[in-house]
Amino acid sequence: TPPVPYGPLPSKAQLSWHETELYAMVCYGLNTYTDKEWGYGDVDPALFNPTAFDAGQIASTLKEAGFKGLLLVAKHHDGFCLWPTRSTSYSIAASSWMKGKGDMVRSFEIAARQNGLSFGIYNSPWDRNSAVYGKPSYLPIYKKQLEELHTNYGPLFISWYDGANGGDGYYGGAKESRTIDRKTYYNWDKNWKIVRKLQPRAVIFSDIGLDVRWVGNESGFAGETSWATFTPKGEKDVNKPAPGESRYQEAPVGNRDGQFWMPAECDVPLRPGWYYHASQDTLVKSPYELFDIYFKSVGRGAALDLGVAPDKRGILHENDVIALKGFGKLLKETFSGNLLEKAMISASNTRGGAQAQYGPENLLDNNKKTYWATDDQITTPQFTIQLNRNQRFNIIRLREEITLGQRVEAFAVDIWKNNAWQEISKATSIGAQRLIRLPYFITTDRIRVRILSSPVCPVLSEFAIFAEPESSLFHQAKTTK
Ligand code: IPT
C-alpha cells in the first residue's frame, strides 16, 4: 500500500503551478510612457502609443528562454486598463493604439498560447484614477474588472493580488490622499470566490495565498530552508492577515507546521524597476545573475516570477532579449540530461520489499510520477548510486512526491573518494524541487544520499546530477549574493 499522506497537500491547481516553475510578469502600460513605476492615473490615455507592439516577440523570447508562463499586468495602480473594459473609460479604448479598437490582454493571451505558455492575470486593486476609489462604490467596478478578466481570457494559471493596495496615506514614497483599511475594504473573500468559480484551475497569489504566498522580498530568493506549508498571519492583528498587512518576514522560510499548502513565489524584475525606463537599459540582470536567482527560487521549491518590461515600442529591448536568451541557454546546457540515467541504484530499505513498485530505480527513471518510498517505520534511510564510469558534476537535484505532502526535513550527500565516504553537502527542505549548486566540479563514480530527518517515511520521486558550463561556474562566485 502507498504511504499515508503527511500534512497539508497541494490542490490540482497548485500541482500544475509547481510544474510551471518559471514565468514572467509583463509590466506595460502608461507608466512605460511616463517613466514611472507607480503612476497617478492623471495622464491622458493618448500617451499610450506603441510604435511596434509585438506580443509575439515578447512571448517567443520568453519561450526560448525556458519560461512556461506569462502573467500580464492588465491594470496597475494608475488604473489604466489594457483591455476595452466596460468598468471605466480609462482604458486602451481611449488610447491611440489601433484607434482605440485594440485589446492588449487578448493580444498577450494569443501570443502566450501560440508559444505554449500558460497565461495569467494581475489586476491592481488600488486604482488612483477612479474618482470613487476608497469609497464602497469602487468595489463593484473592481469586481466587474475581475469578472471580465476571468471570463474572457481563460483558462488562467494564476490570478495575482498585490499587497501594494493603497492602504497607507504614504506608501512606497508616493503620497496617497485616499486611504483604505486593507483588512476590510476589498472584501477579499468575496472577490476570491468569484475567481475560484470562474477559474478553478488558477492559483490565487498574494501575501496570504490562498494558494501561493509572496516570498517576502523582491530580490528573487526563498529561504535556504523553504517549506511549502504556511500559516498567514496579520502584521498588526495576528488573526487578521490581509494582502499588504501580513507577517511576510516569515514567508521566505514558511512554517514547518503551516496550516496550508502555500508555496512561495519569488518575484523579481529583470531590470531594477518593473516598468521600462531608458535610464536602466544598461542595468539588465546578466544571464549569470538570473541563473543564480533560479537556484535560490526554483531550486528551493518555489517559483520564479521574473518581471519583464516592454519598452516604448511595445517589445522587449535588445539588452533584455540577450539576457533572457543567455539565461535560457544556461538552463538548457545545464539541465539537458540527468547524468545518472544509466546508473545502478540500491537503497537501505524499499517499501514492501525489493519486488514492490516503490524501488529506488524510480528516482532515476525520469518520471516524476513514480517514486521511492520506505516502510512506515523507516525514516532515515539512504540510497547509493554506482556509475559505470566517473562523472563530473556540480549540481544535485532532488524531488519529493508532493502529492503525499512535504516530508523530509534534512538530508546529506556523500561521494566515494580515497576509499571512504566524504560528505559534500547537507540541506533541509526538499518539496517540489531542491537544487544544490556547488562552486566546484566533483568527479566520482559513487554517490550516496542519507535522509537525516523525516517525521514519516520519505517519498522521493527524483535524484539527478548535472554540470553547469565552465563559463558559468567561473562566474558563480561573482554573481552569487
Ligand atoms: C509589495 C507589497 O507590499 C507586498 O504586499 C507584495 O504584494 C509585493 O509587493 C509583491 O511584490 S510592494 C513592493 C514595493 C515591495
Residues whose N, C-alpha, C, O or C-beta is under 5 A from the ligand:
A	BS01	IPT	Y161 D162 G163 A164 G172 D207 W214 E218 P243 G244 D267
